[in-house]
Amino acid sequence: MAENQLYRTAQALVVPGKGILAADESDGTIKKRFDSIGVESTEDNRRAYRELLFTTKGADEFISGVILFDETIRQTSSLGTRFAELLASNGIVPGIKVDKGAKPLAHAQGETVTEGLDGLRQRLEEYRGLGARFAKWRATYSVTEEQPSDYCVWTNAHALARYAALCQEVGLVPIVEPEVLMDGPHTIERSYHVTARVLNAVYTELFDQRVDVAGTLLKPNMVLSGYNAPDRAGPDEVAEWTVRCFLRHVPAGVPGIVFLSGGQADEEATANLNAMNARGSHPWQLSFSYGRALQAPALKAWGGKAENVEAGQRAYYHRAKMNGAARTGMYAPEMEREAATA
Ligand code: 13P
């Protein structure tokens, strides 16, 4: 049954102890990441870097799935194996980013709507043929005193649900990603309020558009203080507000919530996830789908040099292991130091 397959894929992605690597940076975003280490963003360099991540030995102990970008799902490793196949042969589920990015929303200065619905059904079929078993679509919402507007919240919710329904039709698990951005000086209470409004709209649209939430995953922001807030909440407070928000607004039938890191420092993202899981069991798995928080130390250690591939892989393996520990609430900051001296 098609539904059973969706459920099985969703559950495999949130199996205890593991989470998702987001390696689906668009051309513009990967260029920014490479600029930060002084490496030119050529197709060869992008392939070499992604190969470093995907061939890290033992990463499959902590990584259940990887989100790829269009270019990457079509690429092969230096040994000639397609990346999607290489991941699948290590028991890692390949996924694909399918949105075309957040674009200015008409008549709404400073707000965005995510595009990519035109031709999506055909693109999803093609990606399935290339080995993808799940997909991702990201909507973003800025927080100011006036934003996000109801217009922005509902327009993005509608698009997320249209995407999710199309995914399920072709047997791909949709990762539904509404990201409330944490730039600005807002309080954690404001973050809670905006996240709650966004989730309410997203689940209303998902139900109205007949999406089976048991065959989806949610990829949200954590409820944090704004990055420029004077007194930023620590992990216990973040866990308290985040879990409260999701208990009120996410159906228990959703198999997993896979947080994005969204610009948190890597150890901060690990500590916050750990604090949530340390509070006991929840209706859904609480996991990670981190981009920067899994990759930043690896990118730096690699620095674009072939002789640093092993150092990059060690750094990636370490962050994957720390986040794997955070899946069960067993992470402690001392584990960072132990690994550094091992
Ligand atoms: P970050 O963890 O770097 O926020 O990336 C996750 C992601 O996939 C954003 O769409």
Residues whose N, C-alpha, C, O or C-beta is under 5 A from the ligand:
A	BS01	13P	A22 R138 L260 S261 G262 G263 S289 Y290 G291 R292 A293
